[in-house]
Amino acid sequence: MFLTFYETIKNDTAFSIFAVYDPVKRAQDVARIVCRGDLRKYYRFRPARFYGGIATADCVGCCLRCIFCWSWQEVVRPGAYGKFYSPEAVARKLLNIAFKKGFDKVRTSGNEPTLSKEHLLRLLQHIPSNILFILETNGILIGYDETYAGDLARYKNLYVRVSFKGTTQEEFSAITGSKPEGFGLQLKGLENLFHAGVEVQPAAMVSFSSADNISAFKERLATIAPEFAYIETEELLLYRDVEERLQKAKMKYTTAYLP
């Protein structure tokens, strides 16, 4: 049986930041640091090989603190990283990269792009319809805000990838340190997007999951839409700091790769 991430390491002062938290409240608290009106903090703009080549804007700030996160410092110290950019400036940077590299796709990634709804929707307005915009999200705020998915559905060049943090509530809480109810918001976010007509696909971190849990999770997703029985699987990348956090937390995993 999983302990929560916090219960596992609560006696270690170096990790005292991991008191169990409400992910929606965390989103609101972090947004006050990384969002100003329609401005949002970003720490990097880059070409990436994923999706066959894509221009990427890495934002700052997330409502979760996943133990395996590769952009850990930007998550736990959002005030120390990045600069504020307008939606127009972000679009300009993404499209410049896409043009130079011959890409037809752009995305926001790094942390959680949905923290500023105003910024994200205005950014989408500045992406031409012939460019695919891929939104990588944990889906929590889209599950919490019933209007979010409908607002996103206005953009027909949008594809959303909802990344689940584990395959059960227990796994979710152990991985993120969040209240387990956040997992239900992830499911609700996927459901809201599907019913709003947004092109969406689930993915899941499965390195902490049993085969039985993965199978049951696929069956659960299939009740939303049969095609969701297929999920993109994510597995641990053992960057040095990730491995140190896992050892500190005494968390075991089933699969992992070296970067």
VOBA-1610 file (N, C-alpha, C; in pm, whole numbers, padded with zeros to 5 digits, always signed):
BEGIN
Met+00084-00120+00000Met+00000+00000+00000Met+00088+00125+00000Phe+00052+00221-00083Phe+00129+00345-00090Phe+00105+00431+00033Leu+00212+00485+00088Leu+00200+00601+00176Leu+00196+00723+00087Thr+00141+00833+00136Thr+00155+00955+00058Thr+00301+00998+00061Phe+00339+01076-00037Phe+00475+01128-00044Phe+00510+01198+00087Tyr+00417+01277+00139Tyr+00444+01350+00263Tyr+00464+01256+00380Glu+00380+01152+00392Glu+00393+01060+00504Glu+00525+00986+00500Thr+00574+00962+00379Thr+00700+00890+00364Thr+00818+00971+00416Ile+00817+01103+00398Ile+00937+01183+00424Ile+00914+01297+00522Lys+00804+01293+00597Lys+00767+01408+00679Lys+00868+01439+00789Asn+00952+01342+00825Asn+01049+01366+00931Asn+01182+01420+00878Asp+01191+01437+00748Asp+01313+01488+00687Asp+01297+01637+00663Thr+01369+01720+00738Thr+01350+01865+00728Thr+01384+01919+00591Ala+01473+01852+00518Ala+01509+01899+00384Ala+01390+01894+00290Phe+01289+01812+00322Phe+01173+01797+00236Phe+01046+01841+00307Ser+01059+01933+00402Ser+00943+01973+00481Ser+00839+02048+00400Ile+00874+02091+00279Ile+00778+02161+00193Ile+00666+02069+00146Phe+00675+01940+00171Phe+00582+01846+00112Phe+00461+01814+00199Ala+00420+01906+00286Ala+00294+01884+00356Ala+00183+01864+00254Val+00093+01772+00283Val-00017+01743+00190Val-00093+01871+00159Tyr-00121+01895+00032Tyr-00179+02022-00009Tyr-00297+01999-00103Asp-00377+02102-00115Asp-00489+02106-00209Asp-00434+02161-00342Pro-00439+02084-00453Pro-00378+02132-00577Pro-00444+02256-00636Val-00574+02274-00611Val-00642+02393-00663Val-00595+02517-00587Lys-00586+02506-00456Lys-00534+02619-00377Lys-00388+02646-00413Arg-00311+02541-00434Arg-00172+02557-00475Arg-00165+02632-00608Ala-00254+02598-00700Ala-00258+02667-00829Ala-00283+02815-00809Gln-00376+02849-00722Gln-00409+02989-00697Gln-00292+03062-00632Asp-00225+02997-00539Asp-00110+03058-00471Asp+00006+03081-00568Val+00035+02979-00649Val+00146+02991-00744Val+00114+03093-00852Ala-00013+03097-00895Ala-00052+03193-00999Ala-00025+03337-00955Arg-00037+03364-00827Arg-00009+03500-00778Arg+00138+03537-00796Ile+00224+03437-00812Ile+00367+03461-00831Ile+00402+03469-00979Val+00342+03382-01060Val+00388+03367-01199Val+00295+03431-01302Cys+00184+03487-01258Cys+00088+03549-01351Cys+00058+03692-01308Arg+00055+03783-01406Arg+00016+03923-01383Arg-00076+03965-01495Gly-00206+03963-01468Gly-00300+03992-01576Gly-00287+03885-01683Asp-00260+03926-01807Asp-00242+03826-01912Asp-00094+03793-01935Leu-00007+03840-01846Leu+00135+03806-01854Leu+00162+03675-01778Arg+00259+03598-01826Arg+00295+03471-01762Arg+00447+03455-01766Lys+00502+03394-01660Lys+00647+03372-01656Lys+00684+03248-01738Tyr+00792+03263-01816Tyr+00854+03153-01891Tyr+01004+03157-01865Tyr+01065+03039-01869Tyr+01210+03036-01845Tyr+01290+02989-01966Arg+01220+02943-02071Arg+01296+02892-02186Arg+01206+02880-02308Phe+01264+02908-02425Phe+01199+02884-02554Phe+01296+02802-02637Arg+01248+02692-02698Arg+01343+02600-02761Arg+01274+02513-02867Pro+01352+02464-02964Pro+01302+02357-03050Pro+01318+02225-02976Ala+01229+02130-03001Ala+01238+01998-02938Ala+01204+01891-03041Arg+01253+01771-03019Arg+01237+01662-03117Arg+01102+01592-03105Phe+01030+01614-02994Phe+00904+01543-02972Phe+00799+01581-03077Tyr+00705+01491-03099Tyr+00596+01511-03196Tyr+00649+01532-03338Gly+00767+01481-03365Gly+00826+01498-03497Gly+00891+01633-03519Gly+00908+01709-03411Gly+00967+01843-03417Gly+00866+01948-03376Ile+00897+02023-03271Ile+00799+02117-03217Ile+00869+02233-03148Ala+00815+02353-03166Ala+00863+02471-03094Ala+00800+02471-02956Thr+00881+02494-02852Thr+00836+02476-02715Thr+00862+02599-02630Ala+00761+02640-02554Ala+00775+02745-02454Ala+00759+02680-02316Asp+00863+02687-02235Asp+00859+02628-02101Asp+00818+02734-02000Cys+00700+02714-01940Cys+00647+02811-01845Cys+00695+02779-01703Val+00671+02873-01612Val+00712+02859-01473Val+00587+02847-01386Gly+00590+02750-01292Gly+00482+02738-01194Gly+00388+02623-01221Cys+00361+02543-01117Cys+00274+02427-01130Cys+00193+02410-01002Cys+00077+02344-01015Cys-00007+02317-00898Cys+00025+02183-00834Leu+00119+02108-00892Leu+00165+01982-00836Leu+00315+01987-00813Arg+00363+01898-00728Arg+00507+01884-00703Arg+00544+01736-00718Cys+00548+01690-00841Cys+00574+01549-00869Cys+00720+01517-00838Ile+00741+01408-00769Ile+00875+01371-00727Ile+00968+01349-00845Phe+00913+01312-00961Phe+00996+01281-01077Phe+01017+01400-01170Cys+00968+01518-01134Cys+00968+01632-01227Cys+01109+01670-01270Trp+01126+01689-01400Trp+01258+01725-01453Trp+01284+01876-01445Ser+01180+01955-01418Ser+01199+02100-01402Ser+01168+02139-01257Trp+01225+02065-01166Trp+01196+02075-01023Trp+01217+02215-00966Gln+01328+02277-00998Gln+01360+02407-00938Gln+01256+02512-00976Glu+01210+02509-01099Glu+01108+02605-01142Glu+00975+02580-01073Val+00951+02454-01034Val+00827+02419-00964Val+00831+02469-00820Val+00941+02440-00749Val+00946+02471-00606Val+00991+02613-00576Arg+01054+02681-00673Arg+01098+02819-00653Arg+01054+02906-00771Pro+00924+02917-00794Pro+00877+02988-00913Pro+00912+03136-00916Gly+00933+03195-00799Gly+00969+03335-00798Gly+01111+03362-00843Ala+01195+03259-00844Ala+01337+03277-00874Ala+01371+03255-01021Tyr+01275+03211-01100Tyr+01307+03175-01238Tyr+01212+03244-01336Gly+01265+03266-01456Gly+01184+03313-01566Gly+01159+03463-01569Lys+01096+03505-01678Lys+01055+03644-01698Lys+00911+03646-01746Phe+00845+03759-01726Phe+00707+03773-01770Phe+00701+03806-01919Tyr+00613+03736-01989Tyr+00592+03759-02131Tyr+00443+03775-02159Ser+00412+03858-02256Ser+00274+03871-02301Ser+00241+03752-02392Pro+00112+03723-02412Pro+00075+03617-02507Pro+00131+03643-02647Glu+00129+03769-02688Glu+00180+03804-02821Glu+00329+03772-02832Ala+00407+03802-02727Ala+00551+03778-02729Ala+00581+03628-02732Val+00504+03552-02657Val+00523+03406-02655Val+00492+03348-02793Ala+00381+03390-02851Ala+00344+03342-02984Ala+00452+03376-03085Arg+00504+03497-03077Arg+00609+03541-03170Arg+00732+03451-03159Lys+00774+03423-03037Lys+00892+03339-03016Lys+00869+03197-03067Leu+00751+03142-03037Leu+00720+03007-03083Leu+00717+03000-03235Leu+00653+03096-03298Leu+00640+03094-03445Leu+00774+03119-03513Asn+00859+03199-03453Asn+00993+03220-03509Asn+01073+03090-03508Ile+01065+03016-03398Ile+01135+02887-03390Ile+01077+02790-03493Ala+00944+02784-03498Ala+00878+02692-03592Ala+00916+02724-03737Phe+00919+02853-03772Phe+00954+02893-03908Phe+01099+02855-03941Lys+01190+02882-03849Lys+01332+02852-03875Lys+01358+02703-03887Lys+01284+02623-03811Lys+01307+02478-03810Lys+01215+02401-03904Gly+01119+02470-03964Gly+01025+02403-04053Gly+00922+02319-03979Phe+00890+02358-03856Phe+00790+02286-03775Phe+00649+02338-03807Asp+00551+02251-03789Asp+00411+02294-03800Asp+00337+02274-03668Lys+00414+02263-03558Lys+00356+02243-03425Lys+00428+02331-03323Val+00350+02379-03224Val+00407+02453-03112Val+00340+02401-02984Arg+00403+02426-02870Arg+00344+02380-02744Arg+00392+02465-02627Thr+00318+02457-02518Thr+00364+02504-02388Thr+00386+02382-02300Ser+00496+02385-02224Ser+00533+02268-02145Ser+00612+02316-02024Gly+00690+02228-01965Gly+00779+02265-01855Gly+00714+02255-01720Asn+00615+02340-01694Asn+00535+02337-01571Asn+00388+02324-01613Glu+00296+02397-01551Glu+00153+02379-01583Glu+00098+02501-01657Pro+00072+02488-01788Pro+00029+02602-01869Pro-00108+02658-01834Thr-00193+02582-01765Thr-00331+02628-01742Thr-00345+02721-01622Leu-00236+02752-01551Leu-00247+02837-01431Leu-00307+02973-01461Ser-00277+03027-01580Ser-00337+03154-01621Ser-00427+03129-01741Lys-00556+03121-01715Lys-00652+03098-01824Lys-00650+03213-01923Glu-00644+03336-01872Glu-00644+03453-01958Glu-00525+03452-02053His-00408+03423-02000His-00287+03420-02083His-00296+03310-02188Leu-00338+03190-02148Leu-00342+03077-02240Leu-00440+03102-02354Leu-00558+03153-02323Leu-00658+03176-02429Leu-00611+03284-02526Arg-00547+03388-02473Arg-00495+03494-02563Arg-00378+03442-02647Leu-00297+03355-02589Leu-00189+03294-02666Leu-00246+03213-02783Leu-00348+03136-02758Leu-00411+03057-02864Leu-00464+03145-02977Gln-00512+03263-02943Gln-00563+03355-03044Gln-00455+03398-03143His-00329+03392-03100His-00218+03440-03184His-00146+03328-03259Ile-00199+03206-03251Ile-00139+03094-03324Ile-00222+03070-03450Pro-00162+03081-03570Pro-00237+03062-03695Pro-00302+02924-03700Ser-00412+02916-03773Ser-00490+02792-03776Ser-00417+02677-03844Asn-00313+02707-03923Asn-00237+02600-03988Asn-00124+02547-03900Ile-00111+02600-03780Ile-00011+02553-03683Ile-00085+02480-03571Leu-00046+02357-03543Leu-00107+02281-03434Leu-00048+02325-03301Phe-00136+02359-03207Phe-00094+02397-03072Phe-00120+02278-02980Ile-00016+02226-02917Ile-00028+02113-02826Ile-00018+02164-02683Leu-00123+02141-02607Leu-00128+02181-02467Leu-00101+02058-02381Glu+00010+02060-02309Glu+00043+01952-02216Glu+00005+01997-02076Thr-00086+01923-02013Thr-00145+01968-01888Thr-00174+01850-01796Asn-00182+01877-01665Asn-00229+01774-01573Asn-00382+01772-01565Gly-00448+01870-01624Gly-00593+01870-01636Gly-00670+01910-01512Ile-00601+01939-01402Ile-00670+01963-01275Ile-00759+02086-01282Leu-00707+02197-01333Leu-00788+02318-01338Leu-00899+02308-01442Ile-00878+02228-01544Ile-00984+02206-01643Ile-01094+02121-01583Gly-01058+02035-01487Gly-01158+01959-01414Gly-01230+02043-01311Tyr-01160+02138-01253Tyr-01217+02222-01148Tyr-01309+02331-01203Asp-01269+02391-01314Asp-01344+02501-01377Asp-01426+02446-01492Glu-01556+02437-01474Glu-01644+02377-01574Glu-01641+02452-01707Thr-01601+02579-01708Thr-01603+02659-01832Thr-01474+02647-01912Tyr-01369+02594-01850Tyr-01236+02597-01913Tyr-01236+02518-02045Ala-01288+02396-02042Ala-01286+02312-02161Ala-01365+02376-02275Gly-01479+02437-02242Gly-01558+02503-02345Gly-01485+02620-02408Asp-01412+02694-02328Asp-01333+02806-02382Asp-01222+02755-02474Leu-01159+02645-02436Leu-01053+02587-02519Leu-01108+02531-02649Ala-01232+02484-02646Ala-01292+02420-02764Ala-01309+02516-02881Arg-01299+02645-02856Arg-01312+02743-02965Arg-01195+02735-03062Tyr-01085+02674-03021Tyr-00964+02673-03103Tyr-00948+02536-03168Lys-00972+02530-03297Lys-00977+02403-03368Lys-00839+02347-03400Asn-00735+02427-03382Asn-00599+02378-03403Asn-00533+02337-03271Leu-00616+02305-03171Leu-00567+02268-03038Leu-00576+02117-03018Tyr-00468+02062-02964Tyr-00464+01921-02921Tyr-00417+01921-02777Val-00488+01851-02689Val-00456+01850-02547Val-00410+01710-02505Arg-00300+01709-02434Arg-00246+01584-02378Arg-00256+01594-02227Val-00345+01515-02166Val-00364+01517-02021Val-00272+01411-01959Ser-00178+01457-01877Ser-00078+01368-01818Ser-00119+01330-01676Phe-00161+01205-01658Phe-00202+01155-01526Phe-00080+01116-01444Lys-00084+01151-01318Lys+00027+01123-01227Lys-00003+00994-01151Gly+00019+00882-01218Gly-00017+00753-01164Gly-00150+00707-01219Thr-00193+00590-01171Thr-00316+00530-01224Thr-00424+00511-01118Thr-00395+00552-00994Thr-00493+00546-00885Thr-00477+00670-00798Gln-00575+00693-00711Gln-00565+00804-00617Gln-00443+00788-00527Glu-00418+00667-00481Glu-00304+00643-00392Glu-00172+00676-00462Glu-00158+00629-00585Glu-00035+00657-00660Glu-00020+00807-00682Phe-00129+00872-00720Phe-00127+01016-00742Phe-00076+01090-00619Ser-00131+01057-00504Ser-00093+01127-00381Ser+00051+01097-00342Ala+00093+00972-00362Ala+00231+00934-00329Ala+00332+01007-00418Ile+00298+01020-00546Ile+00389+01082-00643Ile+00396+01233-00625Thr+00282+01296-00596Thr+00273+01442-00597Thr+00277+01507-00460Gly+00241+01431-00355Gly+00225+01491-00223Gly+00093+01563-00206Ser+00009+01560-00308Ser-00119+01630-00307Ser-00227+01546-00241Lys-00337+01611-00205Lys-00455+01538-00162Lys-00498+01444-00274Pro-00539+01322-00241Pro-00574+01225-00346Pro-00690+01269-00434Glu-00774+01360-00384Glu-00888+01407-00464Glu-00844+01473-00594Gly-00720+01517-00600Gly-00670+01577-00723Gly-00675+01482-00841Phe-00663+01353-00814Phe-00671+01254-00921Phe-00808+01256-00987Gly-00911+01273-00905Gly-01047+01284-00959Gly-01063+01406-01047Leu-00995+01516-01012Leu-01000+01635-01097Leu-00929+01611-01230Gln-00823+01531-01230Gln-00760+01495-01357Gln-00859+01421-01446Leu-00928+01323-01389Leu-01028+01248-01466Leu-01139+01340-01516Lys-01184+01431-01430Lys-01290+01524-01468Lys-01242+01617-01579Gly-01115+01659-01572Gly-01060+01744-01678Gly-01063+01675-01813Leu-01022+01548-01816Leu-01027+01470-01940Leu-01170+01459-01991Glu-01262+01430-01900Glu-01403+01416-01937Glu-01460+01548-01990Asn-01428+01659-01924Asn-01478+01789-01969Asn-01428+01822-02109Leu-01301+01795-02135Leu-01243+01823-02267Leu-01311+01738-02374Phe-01329+01611-02345Phe-01392+01521-02442Phe-01534+01568-02475His-01611+01600-02373His-01750+01640-02396His-01760+01778-02462Ala-01657+01860-02447Ala-01657+01991-02513Ala-01615+01982-02659Gly-01570+01864-02701Gly-01529+01846-02840Gly-01385+01879-02868Val-01302+01890-02763Val-01160+01917-02781Val-01089+01787-02817Glu-00996+01793-02910Glu-00915+01675-02940Glu-00821+01651-02824Val-00835+01537-02758Val-00763+01513-02633Val-00723+01367-02623Gln-00610+01344-02558Gln-00561+01208-02538Gln-00498+01197-02400Pro-00525+01090-02324Pro-00461+01072-02194Pro-00323+01009-02205Ala-00238+01048-02111Ala-00108+00984-02091Ala-00097+00958-01941Ala-00006+00870-01901Ala+00006+00840-01758Ala+00147+00798-01722Met+00194+00849-01608Met+00318+00803-01548Met+00291+00666-01485Val+00356+00562-01537Val+00326+00426-01492Val+00442+00359-01420Ser+00549+00433-01393Ser+00666+00372-01330Ser+00643+00332-01184Phe+00532+00378-01126Phe+00499+00342-00988Phe+00375+00253-00982Ser+00333+00201-01097Ser+00204+00132-01108Ser+00222-00017-01131Ser+00132-00095-01072Ser+00128-00239-01099Ser+00054-00262-01230Ala+00075-00380-01288Ala+00004-00414-01412Ala-00147-00414-01390Asp-00191-00461-01273Asp-00335-00462-01244Asp-00391-00320-01236Asn-00317-00229-01174Asn-00364-00090-01164Asn-00371-00024-01301Ile-00272-00052-01384Ile-00273+00006-01519Ile-00393-00045-01597Ser-00420-00175-01587Ser-00534-00234-01658Ser-00666-00175-01609Ala-00680-00161-01478Ala-00804-00104-01422Ala-00819+00042-01462Phe-00708+00114-01470Phe-00712+00255-01510Phe-00760+00268-01655Lys-00711+00183-01742Lys-00754+00186-01882Lys-00904+00158-01893Glu-00952+00064-01813Glu-01095+00034-01814Glu-01175+00154-01765Arg-01123+00224-01667Arg-01192+00342-01614Arg-01198+00452-01720Leu-01087+00474-01789Leu-01085+00576-01895Leu-01180+00539-02008Ala-01192+00412-02037Ala-01279+00368-02146Ala-01426+00398-02117Thr-01462+00419-01992Thr-01600+00457-01961Thr-01628+00602-02002Ile-01521+00683-02017Ile-01537+00819-02068Ile-01548+00816-02220Ala-01455+00743-02283Ala-01458+00724-02429Ala-01381+00597-02459Pro-01433+00510-02544Pro-01365+00382-02571Pro-01221+00399-02617Glu-01194+00505-02693Glu-01058+00524-02745Glu-00958+00556-02636Phe-01005+00596-02518Phe-00914+00628-02409Phe-00859+00503-02341Ala-00904+00386-02383Ala-00844+00262-02333Ala-00698+00253-02376Tyr-00664+00326-02482Tyr-00524+00339-02521Tyr-00468+00463-02454Ile-00360+00447-02377Ile-00294+00561-02316Ile-00147+00564-02357Glu-00097+00684-02368Glu+00047+00700-02386Glu+00112+00683-02249Thr+00208+00594-02239Thr+00273+00570-02110Thr+00397+00656-02094Glu+00414+00710-01974Glu+00533+00786-01938Glu+00610+00706-01834Glu+00743+00709-01845Glu+00826+00638-01748Glu+00937+00728-01698Leu+00987+00694-01581Leu+01087+00777-01515Leu+01212+00798-01600Leu+01259+00920-01601Leu+01393+00951-01649Leu+01477+00982-01526Leu+01581+00904-01504Leu+01657+00915-01379Leu+01767+01020-01388Tyr+01726+01146-01397Tyr+01822+01253-01377Tyr+01874+01242-01234Arg+01993+01294-01210Arg+02055+01277-01078Arg+01967+01330-00966Asp+01910+01450-00984Asp+01828+01506-00876Asp+01699+01427-00855Val+01646+01370-00964Val+01526+01286-00951Val+01559+01161-00870Glu+01670+01098-00902Glu+01711+00978-00829Glu+01735+01008-00681Glu+01794+01123-00652Glu+01818+01161-00513Glu+01687+01179-00437Arg+01587+01242-00502Arg+01458+01261-00436Arg+01388+01127-00411Leu+01397+01037-00508Leu+01336+00906-00491Leu+01401+00829-00376Gln+01533+00836-00367Gln+01603+00768-00258Gln+01566+00829-00123Lys+01559+00960-00120Lys+01523+01030+00003Lys+01385+00989+00051Ala+01294+00975-00043Ala+01156+00941-00011Ala+01134+00791+00006Lys+01239+00713-00026Lys+01230+00566-00019Lys+01117+00514-00107Met+01102+00574-00223Met+00998+00534-00317Met+01055+00438-00421Lys+00988+00327-00439Lys+01030+00227-00535Lys+00956+00246-00666Tyr+01021+00208-00775Tyr+00960+00219-00907Tyr+00982+00089-00983Thr+00901+00069-01085Thr+00908-00055-01161Thr+00990-00041-01290Thr+00986+00077-01349Thr+01061+00100-01474Thr+01123+00239-01471Ala+01238+00252-01537Ala+01304+00382-01545Ala+01412+00376-01652Tyr+01451+00494-01699Tyr+01555+00504-01800Tyr+01654+00612-01762Leu+01777+00596-01808Leu+01875+00702-01792Leu+01851+00806-01902Pro+01868+00934-01871Pro+01845+01037-01973Pro+01950+01030-02083
//
